[in-house]
């Protein structure tokens, strides 16, 4: 068993990225708490792990089938020993090279020794931000 502080933000982000890249909705959703809120960049609120899994099954089998994810933390703020807010830049694509076009905010809460996302917000970048983060 791991101690309550063995998991890292990078490990959490790697799990999210690997699940997306595999098109695995169940593993992707498992990175979110049972009652997580997930705000997609198109302005849709997805509430709860079961709905995150159901929605992402559709995402991975229809709209974003075969895509890969890039994610990079740009700010990590520790609220307390079991709560962290992570701002990332991210993107998805099917080509070998693709850029960042979204900002994401993950509110992470440590549960049973690992980070789970309790709230997620995904927002499209402005053209200026795309130029700044894709150099």
C-alpha positions in Angstrom: 0.0 0.0 0.0 1.3 3.5 -0.8 1.5 6.2 1.7 -1.0 9.1 1.4 1.6 11.3 -0.3 3.2 8.9 -2.9 1.0 9.9 -5.9 2.1 13.0 -7.8 0.4 15.5 -10.0 2.6 14.3 -12.9 1.5 10.7 -12.3 -2.2 11.9 -12.3 -1.7 13.8 -15.6 0.1 10.7 -17.1 -2.9 8.5 -16.2 -5.3 10.9 -17.8 -3.2 11.2 -20.9 -2.6 7.4 -21.2 -6.3 6.6 -20.8 -7.2 9.2 -23.5 -4.6 7.9 -25.9 -5.9 4.4 -25.4 -9.5 5.5 -25.9 -10.4 3.9 -22.6 -13.4 5.7 -21.1 -13.5 3.6 -18.0 -9.9 4.3 -17.0 -10.3 7.9 -18.0 -13.3 8.4 -15.8 -11.6 6.5 -13.0 -9.3 9.6 -12.6 -12.3 11.6 -11.5 -14.1 11.4 -8.1 -17.5 9.8 -8.0 -19.2 13.2 -7.8 -16.8 15.2 -10.1 -17.9 18.1 -12.2 -16.5 18.2 -15.7 -17.0 21.3 -17.9 -16.2 20.6 -21.5 -14.8 23.4 -23.8 -18.1 23.4 -25.8 -20.0 24.6 -22.7 -21.4 21.3 -21.5 -21.5 20.3 -17.8 -21.0 16.6 -17.1 -21.7 15.6 -13.6 -20.5 12.5 -11.8 -18.0 9.7 -12.8 -20.7 7.5 -14.4 -21.7 10.3 -16.8 -18.0 11.2 -17.5 -17.5 7.6 -18.5 -20.6 7.4 -20.6 -19.9 10.7 -22.4 -16.2 9.8 -23.0 -17.2 6.4 -24.4 -19.0 8.4 -27.1 -16.1 10.8 -27.4 -13.6 7.9 -27.9 -15.8 5.9 -30.3 -17.2 8.7 -32.4 -16.0 12.3 -32.3 -12.4 12.0 -31.1 -11.7 8.4 -32.1 -8.0 7.8 -32.6 -6.9 11.1 -31.1 -4.0 11.5 -28.8 -3.7 14.0 -25.9 -0.9 16.5 -25.0 -1.0 18.0 -21.6 1.5 20.1 -19.7 1.2 21.8 -16.3 1.8 25.5 -16.3 0.8 26.2 -12.7 0.4 23.9 -9.6 -1.0 25.4 -6.4 -1.2 23.5 -3.2 -4.3 24.4 -1.2 -3.6 22.0 1.6 -2.0 18.6 2.0 -4.9 16.9 0.2 -6.0 19.6 -2.3 -4.2 21.0 -5.3 -5.3 23.1 -8.2 -3.4 22.4 -11.5 -3.6 24.7 -14.6 -2.5 22.9 -17.8 -2.2 23.6 -21.5 -3.5 20.8 -23.7 -4.5 19.7 -27.1 -5.7 16.6 -29.0 -4.9 15.5 -32.5 -4.3 12.6 -34.8 -1.1 13.9 -36.5 2.3 13.1 -35.1 2.7 16.8 -34.1 -0.1 19.0 -32.9 -0.2 22.1 -30.7 -1.8 23.3 -27.5 -5.2 24.9 -28.0 -6.9 24.6 -24.6 -6.4 25.7 -21.0 -7.6 23.2 -18.3 -8.1 23.6 -14.6 -8.0 20.5 -12.5 -9.0 20.6 -8.8 -7.4 17.5 -7.4 -8.2 15.9 -4.0 -6.2 13.1 -2.5 -8.4 10.1 -1.9 -7.0 6.8 -0.5 -3.5 7.8 -1.4 -4.0 9.0 -5.0 -5.1 12.2 -6.7 -8.6 12.3 -8.2 -10.1 15.2 -10.0 -13.1 16.7 -8.3 -13.6 19.6 -10.7 -12.4 20.1 -14.3 -12.8 23.1 -16.6 -11.6 23.1 -20.2 -11.4 26.4 -22.2 -10.3 27.2 -25.7 -7.2 29.4 -26.0 -7.3 32.7 -27.7 -5.1 33.1 -30.8 -2.7 35.2 -28.8 -2.4 32.4 -26.2 -1.9 29.8 -28.9 1.0 31.8 -30.3 2.5 32.2 -26.8 2.3 28.5 -25.8 3.2 26.9 -29.1 6.6 28.4 -29.7 
